[in-house]
Amino acid sequence: MQSKISKCVFPVAGLGTRFLPVTKELAKEMLPLVNRPIISYGVEEAIASGCSEIIMITGRAKRSIENYFDRSFELEELLKSRGKTELYEMMIKISNMAEILFIRQREPLGLGHAVLCAEPVCGNEFFGVALPDDVFINESDPVLAQLIKVHEKMGGSVIALEEVEPENVSRYGIVKSQFEIENGIHKIIDMVEKPDVNDAPSNLAIMGRYILSPSVFEILKGQQAGAGGEIQLTDALKTLCAQEPVWGFVYKGRRFDCGTQKGWLAANVQLALEDPELRDVILNAVK
Ligand code: G1P
């Protein structure tokens, strides 16, 4: 079954414990990556990939994400009255970026449960999932768009993959590929969430972009808690790949892991070095 992907789900209810104490009050998705919040990169990628509806699965501590994408009349009026046209237009552009729906995940039961919260909106359609901690940069061909192309060609669900070093295997969901059908496209027959390196079926790790079949919702409804005591999306996809085709795609592009303090810091430095206006600031600071 093929379909156009118009919806992308962003699970953003996580408490961000890897960033404490900053995230005691601040949503980790709102931390800056050079000049805009981390979440903005994922949303821009989804829009550039053709998604017109963004569904955020959020929690009570994440109101700042809702406010960020909403209009702010007071600020807009102030900027307009002071003749700060460029900033004013920037604010309008952010709030017009996409149709964004917010659904509350009432309990932190895991990524699988967060995705299940999107069922009332996604219904019977294939949909995208983007984990905003993984920031992908590929200007010409956004990573979600690459997965959509595989879905359009092959049908079924598609997961972004990356080969990781053995020491990093236990940080990710790891897949077992039956065969590589063509350049970078793998038929997935098994997967396991955060395995010990000795038990891992490969070094092909799941990265935070997915195109999922709506069949995953029924599986998630019966899904027991797995690794870390959470309802894991990986466990549900393991069941799904026995029922329907699930493809893995070794994406093309660069990934910045903004889910840890070290990764986020490194991403800021790397991206600032690539910005012609900021490059010298960083080089001088390092000197
Ligand atoms: C999640 C997924 C995992 C995936 C990872 C990618 O883990 O559960 O399968 O490999 O994202 O970033 P998390 O990083 O939320 O623990």
Residues whose N, C-alpha, C, O or C-beta is under 5 A from the ligand:
A	BS01	G1P	L111 D134 R171 Y172 G173 I206 M207 G208 T234
